[in-house]
Amino acid sequence: MSRRVGPHAHRVVLAKLGDPSFTTELGQHNLELNVAPRPLSGDQASQLEQELHEALTSANLKAQDAGASLAMIGILPTLREEHFDARWLSNNARYTRLNDQIFAARGEEMVLSMDGPAIPGQRAERLRSSANSILPEAACTSLQLHLQVPPEDFAAHWNAAQCLAGVQVAIAANAPFLLRKALWHETRIPLFLQATDTRPAELKNQGVRPRVWFGERWITSIFDLFEENVRYFPGLLPEFDDEDPIVALDEGRAPRLTELRLHNGTIWRWNRPVYDLMDGIPHLRVENRVLPAGPSVVDMMANAAFFYGAQRALAAEDRPVWTQMSFQAAEENLYAGARYAFDAQLYWPGIGWVPPDELVLRKLLPLAHEGLRVCGVSDQARERYLGVIERRCLSQRTGSSWQRETVARLEERGLDRDAALAGMLRRYLEHATANQPVHTWPTP
């Protein structure tokens, strides 16, 4: 979660929070909030919403004591080029090594280059900038959803998540501005790719894979993804563990696989495979990484409910959707949804090219209802969160479209871009704090 602070003030904020659920992130203008795992069933989602809203309200009050404000948003729109200077890196040796290794692999400074659809009534804008650190990555703040699955079900759930990625970003976009420019509706997607790219131009031209990666094929096992990690990506953080996994298995223990886990953490798939241990017991998770933070807690809970429900239903179908569409179509959906949001055209088997709102309302929302019902989610929680998705699609209002429209209105009143962004952000924080879904937010 992005926040407005000066260098090193994040330590003061964390000290005031006094909550181990909040931790540092790559940049000093970011905090990460982790919540304990829990089942989907019953009213767990409603309870989590209440807990998150209370925790964030309390945390924001404490942060204000340090002159900061918490903002759940895909990209903080008031960031400046100076915030990408290396002095804004968090004081963590791992982040420093990661920064050094990425730039050593590139051999040249980072170039940010993107453009996007115009704000209505204005010209399209373009960004051309450079940076000497990986801190542009820290501009991306996201909602990361984890689902623990049995090994035999992992491939189906990962494939289903890949199919949903483009729809997810289209209906939940919340990152339209970067360095004063109006770019993609979900600018996190191209920004994260460019900010962590270890490839100089010649390697891009040779087809070397980027470390922020959608992938290139449907899978039949989690091993397919870990094998790709080894085949395509050199290690960035060479740390070694003296554990012998075979010996651990022979002794009846689950191996830590520390090197595999560390390497996997430096390959930023939009749907990442996770092997982990909890109290010595191993498990597998699908980590969904495409969603932005915000706008409100209820919006994020709605995004999570839609994903988990639709993913569950798609994974259980007798004829899976990924057997009826190319992998490249799913990837193209991701970029189209991120760039154009509700103005995108997405491909879906049996329907063809369709706008995201129509695809959700006709096809995916009923599937999400069924998936949550199978998971034992209460009718009250299911109706609350999927109702938010339905009304968001009917109004075609995302956090991104609200931000773009609000800035346009303020500029029409004579404000320059900097003042319009600041004014928009003030209104954004007020609405988010009230925990009202973004489709209900008024524009000035």
Secondary structure, 3 states (H helix, E strand, C coil): CEECCCCCHHHHHHHHHCCCCEEECCECCEEEECCCCCCCCECHHHHHHHHHHHHHHHHHHHHHCCCCCEECCCCCCCCCHHHHCHHHECCCHHHHHHHHHHHHHHCCCEEEEEECCCCCCCCCCEEEEEECCCHHHHHCCEEEEEEEECHHHHHHHHHHHHHHHHHHHHHHCCECEECCEECCCECHHHHHHHHCCCCCHHHHHCCCCCCEECCCCCCCCHHHHHHHHHHHCCCCCCCCCCCCHHHHHHCCCCCCCHHHHHHHCCCEECEEEEEEEECCEEEEEEEEEEEECCCCHHHHHHHHHHHHHHHHHHHCCCCCHHHCCCHHHHHHHHHHHHHHHHHCCEEECCCEEECHHHHHHHHHHHHHHHHHHHCCECHHHHHHHHHHHHHHHHHCCCHHHHHHHHHHHHHHCCCCHHHHHHHHHHHHHHHHHCCCCHHHCCCC
